Amino acid sequence: MNIGATIRAIRKRKNISITQICEETGLSQGFMSQVENNKTSPSIATLASIAKTLNVPLAYLLLRQEERMNIVRKAERRITKSGIENLKVEHLSSTKNLQMRLVELPPGALTGDVPHAHEGEEVHFVVKGRIYAEQGEDSAEFEEGDSFSWNACTPHLVRNIGEETAIVLISIYSESEQGKDLM
């Protein structure tokens, strides 16, 4: 964790001097310098005081870099192919355990020739088109604006039953790192 560098970056971005922070918090400039250079670990109470002065939530100072906002611009999305029909999958964004994908299913396309299962939970939102979804003994047809969810450990499949390309937004939650490339 690099709390000192985070504090320094926020302070500089907001044009706040170390002197101003010290005046507000009552901390010495030497101590603040050591904090910003990660040479000392401030207490939670001290961090709370610094966070208040910087006008940021204390929790933000405690986040690791990989836990902060992850931005994926449209032109920078990772695009892969999935299933027997090489469905186009756009990887929108992800956290440690949650992934969002936009999947295109051409007319008649399906996610596999047989239902498949994997770890995790999925939430689907039909952005465009008409699809049929099946999980175990349950099945239903969905159209634009409809949504559904399931535990992915039960075999499931999705098929485009419309005459145009269907687009489905899928959020996948998995507790393990192995679930990173589910689909």
NORQUI-V917253 format. One line per field, one symbol per residue. ss: DSSP state (a for helix, b for strand, c for the rest). psi: psi as a letter, one per 20 degrees, with the letter a starting at -180 (. if undefined). burial: + if it has 24 or more other ideal C-beta (glycine too) atoms within 12 Angstrom, else -. A space follows every 10 residues. Layout:
ss->???
psi->???
burial->???
This chain:
ss->ccaaaaaaaa aaaccccaaa aaaaacccaa aaaaaacccc cccaaaaaaa aaaacccaaa aaccaaaccc cccaaacbbb bbccccbbbb bbbbcccbbb bbbbbccccb cccccbcccc bbbbbbbbcb bbbbbccbbb bbbcccbbbb bccccbbbbb cccccbbbbb bbbcccaaaa acc
psi->pmgghggggg gghjlprhgg ghghijqqhg ghghghjkiq oqrhgghhgg gghilqqghh hiqqgiirpo poqgijqppr qqrhjlppop ogrqagipqp qopporpiqr iqiqqqqrqr qqpppohqap rpqpociqqr qqrpiqrrrr piipprqpqo jajrpqpppp ppppiqhhjh lq.
burial->--++-+++-+ +----+-+-- ++--+-+--- ++--++---- -+---++-++ +-++-+-+-- +--------- ---------- -++---++++ ++-+----++ +++++---++ +---++-+-+ ++++++++++ +++++----- -++----+-+ -+---+++++ ++---+++++ ++++----++ -++
